[in-house]
Protein backbone atom coordinates (compact mmCIF):
# COMPACT_ATOMS: atom_id res chain seq x y z
CA UNK A 1 0.00 0.00 0.00
CA UNK A 2 1.05 3.59 -0.63
CA UNK A 3 1.29 5.96 2.32
CA UNK A 4 -1.96 7.52 1.11
CA UNK A 5 -3.63 4.10 1.15
CA UNK A 6 -2.30 3.33 4.64
CA UNK A 7 -3.49 6.70 5.96
CA UNK A 8 -6.92 6.16 4.43
CA UNK A 9 -7.10 2.62 5.80
CA UNK A 10 -6.31 3.78 9.34
CA UNK A 11 -8.65 6.75 9.08
CA UNK A 12 -11.62 4.72 7.87
CA UNK A 13 -11.07 1.74 10.18
CA UNK A 14 -10.75 3.87 13.31
CA UNK A 15 -13.04 6.73 12.31
CA UNK A 16 -10.28 9.29 12.83
CA UNK A 17 -11.04 13.00 12.75
CA UNK A 18 -7.35 13.96 13.01
CA UNK A 19 -5.05 12.58 10.29
CA UNK A 20 -2.16 10.19 10.94
CA UNK A 21 1.18 11.98 10.86
CA UNK A 22 4.68 10.68 10.27
CA UNK A 23 8.19 11.59 11.27
CA UNK A 24 11.60 10.61 9.98
CA UNK A 25 15.00 11.25 11.52
CA UNK A 26 17.12 12.75 8.73
CA UNK A 27 20.34 14.70 8.33
CA UNK A 28 18.86 16.97 5.63
CA UNK A 29 15.42 17.81 4.27
CA UNK A 30 14.15 16.13 1.09
CA UNK A 31 14.11 18.40 -1.99
CA UNK A 32 11.37 21.01 -1.89
CA UNK A 33 10.54 20.62 1.81
CA UNK A 34 10.46 23.77 3.91
CA UNK A 35 12.92 24.13 6.78
CA UNK A 36 11.78 25.63 10.08
CA UNK A 37 14.70 26.42 12.36
CA UNK A 38 12.82 28.73 14.73
CA UNK A 39 12.56 27.58 18.33
CA UNK A 40 9.35 25.59 18.80
CA UNK A 41 7.47 25.55 22.13
CA UNK A 42 8.10 21.81 22.36
CA UNK A 43 9.13 18.81 20.30
CA UNK A 44 5.55 17.52 20.35
CA UNK A 45 4.17 20.80 18.97
CA UNK A 46 5.51 19.73 15.56
CA UNK A 47 3.08 16.79 15.61
CA UNK A 48 0.05 19.06 15.31
CA UNK A 49 1.67 21.17 12.62
CA UNK A 50 2.38 17.95 10.72
CA UNK A 51 -1.36 17.34 10.34
CA UNK A 52 -1.45 19.99 7.61
CA UNK A 53 2.13 20.63 6.47
CA UNK A 54 5.37 18.79 5.82
CA UNK A 55 8.33 20.53 7.40
CA UNK A 56 11.92 19.71 8.32
CA UNK A 57 13.01 20.89 11.76
CA UNK A 58 16.74 20.83 12.56
CA UNK A 59 17.90 19.90 16.03
CA UNK A 60 18.16 23.51 17.21
CA UNK A 61 14.44 24.05 16.60
CA UNK A 62 13.81 21.56 19.42
CA UNK A 63 16.16 23.05 22.02
CA UNK A 64 13.48 25.03 23.88
CA UNK A 65 12.11 21.61 24.89
CA UNK A 66 15.21 20.15 26.49
CA UNK A 67 13.61 16.86 27.53
CA UNK A 68 12.04 16.39 24.09
CA UNK A 69 15.34 17.18 22.36
CA UNK A 70 17.07 14.63 24.59
CA UNK A 71 14.43 11.95 23.98
CA UNK A 72 14.61 12.50 20.22
CA UNK A 73 18.31 11.66 20.44
CA UNK A 74 19.85 14.99 19.48
CA UNK A 75 23.38 15.81 20.54
CA UNK A 76 22.84 18.78 22.86
CA UNK A 77 25.26 21.71 23.00
CA UNK A 78 26.65 22.45 26.49
CA UNK A 79 24.21 25.26 27.28
CA UNK A 80 21.19 23.13 26.35
CA UNK A 81 22.64 20.21 28.29
CA UNK A 82 22.91 22.44 31.36
CA UNK A 83 19.31 23.58 30.84
CA UNK A 84 18.22 19.94 30.61
CA UNK A 85 19.86 19.26 33.95
CA UNK A 86 18.06 22.24 35.46
CA UNK A 87 14.69 21.12 34.10
CA UNK A 88 15.20 17.59 35.41
CA UNK A 89 16.19 19.03 38.78
CA UNK A 90 12.97 21.05 38.82
CA UNK A 91 10.60 18.18 37.94
CA UNK A 92 12.34 15.81 40.33
CA UNK A 93 12.48 18.43 43.05
CA UNK A 94 8.75 19.15 42.91
CA UNK A 95 7.92 15.44 42.96
CA UNK A 96 6.55 15.24 39.41
CA UNK A 97 8.90 12.36 38.62
CA UNK A 98 11.10 10.14 40.77
CA UNK A 99 14.84 10.69 41.02
CA UNK A 100 15.54 7.37 39.29
CA UNK A 101 13.32 8.03 36.27
CA UNK A 102 15.41 10.42 34.09
CA UNK A 103 18.17 7.84 33.59
CA UNK A 104 15.61 5.36 32.31
CA UNK A 105 13.83 7.56 29.77
CA UNK A 106 13.63 5.99 26.29
CA UNK A 107 15.87 7.90 23.87
CA UNK A 108 16.52 7.71 20.16
CA UNK A 109 19.84 5.90 19.87
CA UNK A 110 21.07 7.21 16.50
CA UNK A 111 21.53 11.00 16.44
CA UNK A 112 20.42 12.84 13.31
CA UNK A 113 20.59 16.50 12.34
CA UNK A 114 16.83 16.98 12.35
CA UNK A 115 13.37 15.50 11.98
CA UNK A 116 10.98 15.54 9.03
CA UNK A 117 7.33 15.92 10.06
CA UNK A 118 4.22 15.71 7.89
CA UNK A 119 0.92 14.04 7.03
CA UNK A 120 1.37 10.32 6.45
CA UNK A 121 -0.80 10.49 3.33
CA UNK A 122 1.83 12.34 1.31
CA UNK A 123 5.00 11.86 3.35
CA UNK A 124 8.03 12.31 1.06
CA UNK A 125 10.36 9.86 2.83
CA UNK A 126 10.27 6.49 4.55
CA UNK A 127 8.80 7.26 7.98
CA UNK A 128 10.52 6.09 11.14
CA UNK A 129 7.32 6.46 13.14
CA UNK A 130 3.62 7.12 12.60
CA UNK A 131 1.54 8.98 15.20
CA UNK A 132 -2.22 9.03 15.74
CA UNK A 133 -4.53 10.78 18.20
CA UNK A 134 -7.11 8.29 19.46
CA UNK A 135 -10.25 8.40 21.57
CA UNK A 136 -10.59 5.62 24.18
CA UNK A 137 -12.76 3.55 21.82
CA UNK A 138 -10.24 3.93 19.00
CA UNK A 139 -7.42 3.12 21.41
CA UNK A 140 -9.27 -0.06 22.37
CA UNK A 141 -9.23 -1.23 18.75
CA UNK A 142 -5.58 -0.16 18.34
CA UNK A 143 -4.63 -2.14 21.43
CA UNK A 144 -6.47 -5.24 20.23
CA UNK A 145 -4.90 -4.98 16.78
CA UNK A 146 -1.39 -4.68 18.18
CA UNK A 147 -1.72 -7.51 20.68
CA UNK A 148 -1.66 -5.18 23.65
CA UNK A 149 -4.99 -6.49 24.95
CA UNK A 150 -4.14 -10.19 24.78
CA UNK A 151 -4.06 -12.14 28.03
CA UNK A 152 -1.12 -14.50 27.93
CA UNK A 153 1.16 -15.50 30.76
CA UNK A 154 1.11 -12.01 32.22
CA UNK A 155 -0.80 -8.76 32.30
CA UNK A 156 -1.47 -7.17 28.88
CA UNK A 157 0.61 -4.20 27.80
CA UNK A 158 -0.34 -0.99 29.59
CA UNK A 159 -0.43 2.53 28.20
CA UNK A 160 2.28 4.72 29.71
CA UNK A 161 2.56 8.43 30.31
CA UNK A 162 5.15 11.12 30.90
CA UNK A 163 6.82 12.34 28.85
CA UNK A 164 4.61 11.70 25.83
CA UNK A 165 7.50 12.08 23.38
CA UNK A 166 9.13 8.99 24.92
CA UNK A 167 6.48 6.94 23.11
CA UNK A 168 8.42 7.45 19.87
CA UNK A 169 11.74 5.83 20.88
CA UNK A 170 9.83 3.31 23.03
CA UNK A 171 7.90 2.12 19.98
CA UNK A 172 11.00 2.05 17.78
CA UNK A 173 13.07 0.20 20.38
CA UNK A 174 10.33 -2.40 20.94
CA UNK A 175 9.52 -2.68 17.24
CA UNK A 176 5.77 -2.55 17.93
CA UNK A 177 2.88 -0.10 18.37
CA UNK A 178 2.45 1.57 21.75
CA UNK A 179 -0.11 3.76 23.50
CA UNK A 180 0.64 6.75 25.69
CA UNK A 181 -1.70 8.64 27.99
CA UNK A 182 0.46 11.65 27.29
CA UNK A 183 1.72 14.22 29.77
CA UNK A 184 0.63 17.67 30.89
CA UNK A 185 3.35 19.24 28.75
CA UNK A 186 2.05 17.51 25.62
CA UNK A 187 -1.50 18.57 26.39
CA UNK A 188 -0.40 22.16 26.98
CA UNK A 189 1.80 22.54 23.92
CA UNK A 190 -0.32 20.61 21.40
CA UNK A 191 -3.78 21.68 22.63
CA UNK A 192 -4.94 18.20 21.66
CA UNK A 193 -8.50 17.42 22.84
CA UNK A 194 -8.60 16.11 26.40
CA UNK A 195 -10.24 12.86 25.32
CA UNK A 196 -7.30 11.77 23.12
CA UNK A 197 -4.45 9.36 23.67
CA UNK A 198 -1.27 9.12 21.63
CA UNK A 199 -0.60 6.04 19.51
CA UNK A 200 2.79 5.42 17.89
CA UNK A 201 3.86 2.67 15.50
CA UNK A 202 7.17 1.99 13.74
CA UNK A 203 6.97 3.30 10.20
CA UNK A 204 8.55 0.21 8.68
CA UNK A 205 5.55 -1.98 9.50
CA UNK A 206 2.75 0.56 9.24
CA UNK A 207 0.96 -1.18 6.34
CA UNK A 208 0.65 -4.36 8.39
CA UNK A 209 -0.54 -2.32 11.37
CA UNK A 210 -3.23 -0.72 9.21
CA UNK A 211 -4.44 -4.14 8.06
CA UNK A 212 -4.53 -5.43 11.64
CA UNK A 213 -6.44 -2.35 12.78
CA UNK A 214 -8.99 -2.78 9.99
CA UNK A 215 -9.46 -6.44 10.94
CA UNK A 216 -9.88 -5.59 14.63
CA UNK A 217 -12.39 -2.87 13.79
CA UNK A 218 -14.44 -5.33 11.74
CA UNK A 219 -14.39 -7.88 14.56
CA UNK A 220 -15.69 -5.23 16.92
CA UNK A 221 -18.57 -4.47 14.55
CA UNK A 222 -19.56 -8.12 14.78
CA UNK A 223 -19.20 -8.17 18.55
CA UNK A 224 -21.29 -5.02 18.86
CA UNK A 225 -24.10 -6.74 16.96
CA UNK A 226 -23.87 -9.73 19.27
CA UNK A 227 -23.95 -7.61 22.42
CA UNK A 228 -26.80 -5.47 21.10
CA UNK A 229 -28.77 -8.69 20.69
CA UNK A 230 -27.97 -9.67 24.29
CA UNK A 231 -29.03 -6.21 25.44
CA UNK A 232 -32.31 -6.38 23.55
CA UNK A 233 -33.07 -9.77 25.12
CA UNK A 234 -33.26 -8.26 28.60
CA UNK A 235 -34.63 -4.82 27.75
C-alpha positions as CSV (number, residue, x, y, z in Angstrom):
1,X,0.0,0.0,0.0
2,X,1.1,3.6,-0.6
3,X,1.3,6.0,2.3
4,X,-2.0,7.5,1.1
5,X,-3.6,4.1,1.2
6,X,-2.3,3.3,4.6
7,X,-3.5,6.7,6.0
8,X,-6.9,6.2,4.4
9,X,-7.1,2.6,5.8
10,X,-6.3,3.8,9.3
11,X,-8.7,6.8,9.1
12,X,-11.6,4.7,7.9
13,X,-11.1,1.7,10.2
14,X,-10.8,3.9,13.3
15,X,-13.0,6.7,12.3
16,X,-10.3,9.3,12.8
17,X,-11.0,13.0,12.7
18,X,-7.4,14.0,13.0
19,X,-5.0,12.6,10.3
20,X,-2.2,10.2,10.9
21,X,1.2,12.0,10.9
22,X,4.7,10.7,10.3
23,X,8.2,11.6,11.3
24,X,11.6,10.6,10.0
25,X,15.0,11.2,11.5
26,X,17.1,12.8,8.7
27,X,20.3,14.7,8.3
28,X,18.9,17.0,5.6
29,X,15.4,17.8,4.3
30,X,14.2,16.1,1.1
31,X,14.1,18.4,-2.0
32,X,11.4,21.0,-1.9
33,X,10.5,20.6,1.8
34,X,10.5,23.8,3.9
35,X,12.9,24.1,6.8
36,X,11.8,25.6,10.1
37,X,14.7,26.4,12.4
38,X,12.8,28.7,14.7
39,X,12.6,27.6,18.3
40,X,9.3,25.6,18.8
41,X,7.5,25.6,22.1
42,X,8.1,21.8,22.4
43,X,9.1,18.8,20.3
44,X,5.5,17.5,20.4
45,X,4.2,20.8,19.0
46,X,5.5,19.7,15.6
47,X,3.1,16.8,15.6
48,X,0.0,19.1,15.3
49,X,1.7,21.2,12.6
50,X,2.4,18.0,10.7
51,X,-1.4,17.3,10.3
52,X,-1.5,20.0,7.6
53,X,2.1,20.6,6.5
54,X,5.4,18.8,5.8
55,X,8.3,20.5,7.4
56,X,11.9,19.7,8.3
57,X,13.0,20.9,11.8
58,X,16.7,20.8,12.6
59,X,17.9,19.9,16.0
60,X,18.2,23.5,17.2
61,X,14.4,24.1,16.6
62,X,13.8,21.6,19.4
63,X,16.2,23.1,22.0
64,X,13.5,25.0,23.9
65,X,12.1,21.6,24.9
66,X,15.2,20.2,26.5
67,X,13.6,16.9,27.5
68,X,12.0,16.4,24.1
69,X,15.3,17.2,22.4
70,X,17.1,14.6,24.6
71,X,14.4,12.0,24.0
72,X,14.6,12.5,20.2
73,X,18.3,11.7,20.4
74,X,19.8,15.0,19.5
75,X,23.4,15.8,20.5
76,X,22.8,18.8,22.9
77,X,25.3,21.7,23.0
78,X,26.6,22.5,26.5
79,X,24.2,25.3,27.3
80,X,21.2,23.1,26.3
81,X,22.6,20.2,28.3
82,X,22.9,22.4,31.4
83,X,19.3,23.6,30.8
84,X,18.2,19.9,30.6
85,X,19.9,19.3,34.0
86,X,18.1,22.2,35.5
87,X,14.7,21.1,34.1
88,X,15.2,17.6,35.4
89,X,16.2,19.0,38.8
90,X,13.0,21.0,38.8
91,X,10.6,18.2,37.9
92,X,12.3,15.8,40.3
93,X,12.5,18.4,43.0
94,X,8.7,19.1,42.9
95,X,7.9,15.4,43.0
96,X,6.5,15.2,39.4
97,X,8.9,12.4,38.6
98,X,11.1,10.1,40.8
99,X,14.8,10.7,41.0
100,X,15.5,7.4,39.3
101,X,13.3,8.0,36.3
102,X,15.4,10.4,34.1
103,X,18.2,7.8,33.6
104,X,15.6,5.4,32.3
105,X,13.8,7.6,29.8
106,X,13.6,6.0,26.3
107,X,15.9,7.9,23.9
108,X,16.5,7.7,20.2
109,X,19.8,5.9,19.9
110,X,21.1,7.2,16.5
111,X,21.5,11.0,16.4
112,X,20.4,12.8,13.3
113,X,20.6,16.5,12.3
114,X,16.8,17.0,12.3
115,X,13.4,15.5,12.0
116,X,11.0,15.5,9.0
117,X,7.3,15.9,10.1
118,X,4.2,15.7,7.9
119,X,0.9,14.0,7.0
120,X,1.4,10.3,6.5
121,X,-0.8,10.5,3.3
122,X,1.8,12.3,1.3
123,X,5.0,11.9,3.4
124,X,8.0,12.3,1.1
125,X,10.4,9.9,2.8
126,X,10.3,6.5,4.6
127,X,8.8,7.3,8.0
128,X,10.5,6.1,11.1
129,X,7.3,6.5,13.1
130,X,3.6,7.1,12.6
131,X,1.5,9.0,15.2
132,X,-2.2,9.0,15.7
133,X,-4.5,10.8,18.2
134,X,-7.1,8.3,19.5
135,X,-10.3,8.4,21.6
136,X,-10.6,5.6,24.2
137,X,-12.8,3.5,21.8
138,X,-10.2,3.9,19.0
139,X,-7.4,3.1,21.4
140,X,-9.3,-0.1,22.4
141,X,-9.2,-1.2,18.7
142,X,-5.6,-0.2,18.3
143,X,-4.6,-2.1,21.4
144,X,-6.5,-5.2,20.2
145,X,-4.9,-5.0,16.8
146,X,-1.4,-4.7,18.2
147,X,-1.7,-7.5,20.7
148,X,-1.7,-5.2,23.6
149,X,-5.0,-6.5,25.0
150,X,-4.1,-10.2,24.8
151,X,-4.1,-12.1,28.0
152,X,-1.1,-14.5,27.9
153,X,1.2,-15.5,30.8
154,X,1.1,-12.0,32.2
155,X,-0.8,-8.8,32.3
156,X,-1.5,-7.2,28.9
157,X,0.6,-4.2,27.8
158,X,-0.3,-1.0,29.6
159,X,-0.4,2.5,28.2
160,X,2.3,4.7,29.7
161,X,2.6,8.4,30.3
162,X,5.1,11.1,30.9
163,X,6.8,12.3,28.8
164,X,4.6,11.7,25.8
165,X,7.5,12.1,23.4
166,X,9.1,9.0,24.9
167,X,6.5,6.9,23.1
168,X,8.4,7.5,19.9
169,X,11.7,5.8,20.9
170,X,9.8,3.3,23.0
171,X,7.9,2.1,20.0
172,X,11.0,2.1,17.8
173,X,13.1,0.2,20.4
174,X,10.3,-2.4,20.9
175,X,9.5,-2.7,17.2
176,X,5.8,-2.6,17.9
177,X,2.9,-0.1,18.4
178,X,2.4,1.6,21.8
179,X,-0.1,3.8,23.5
180,X,0.6,6.8,25.7
181,X,-1.7,8.6,28.0
182,X,0.5,11.7,27.3
183,X,1.7,14.2,29.8
184,X,0.6,17.7,30.9
185,X,3.3,19.2,28.7
186,X,2.0,17.5,25.6
187,X,-1.5,18.6,26.4
188,X,-0.4,22.2,27.0
189,X,1.8,22.5,23.9
190,X,-0.3,20.6,21.4
191,X,-3.8,21.7,22.6
192,X,-4.9,18.2,21.7
193,X,-8.5,17.4,22.8
194,X,-8.6,16.1,26.4
195,X,-10.2,12.9,25.3
196,X,-7.3,11.8,23.1
197,X,-4.4,9.4,23.7
198,X,-1.3,9.1,21.6
199,X,-0.6,6.0,19.5
200,X,2.8,5.4,17.9
201,X,3.9,2.7,15.5
202,X,7.2,2.0,13.7
203,X,7.0,3.3,10.2
204,X,8.6,0.2,8.7
205,X,5.6,-2.0,9.5
206,X,2.7,0.6,9.2
207,X,1.0,-1.2,6.3
208,X,0.6,-4.4,8.4
209,X,-0.5,-2.3,11.4
210,X,-3.2,-0.7,9.2
211,X,-4.4,-4.1,8.1
212,X,-4.5,-5.4,11.6
213,X,-6.4,-2.3,12.8
214,X,-9.0,-2.8,10.0
215,X,-9.5,-6.4,10.9
216,X,-9.9,-5.6,14.6
217,X,-12.4,-2.9,13.8
218,X,-14.4,-5.3,11.7
219,X,-14.4,-7.9,14.6
220,X,-15.7,-5.2,16.9
221,X,-18.6,-4.5,14.5
222,X,-19.6,-8.1,14.8
223,X,-19.2,-8.2,18.6
224,X,-21.3,-5.0,18.9
225,X,-24.1,-6.7,17.0
226,X,-23.9,-9.7,19.3
227,X,-24.0,-7.6,22.4
228,X,-26.8,-5.5,21.1
229,X,-28.8,-8.7,20.7
230,X,-28.0,-9.7,24.3
231,X,-29.0,-6.2,25.4
232,X,-32.3,-6.4,23.5
233,X,-33.1,-9.8,25.1
234,X,-33.3,-8.3,28.6
235,X,-34.6,-4.8,27.8
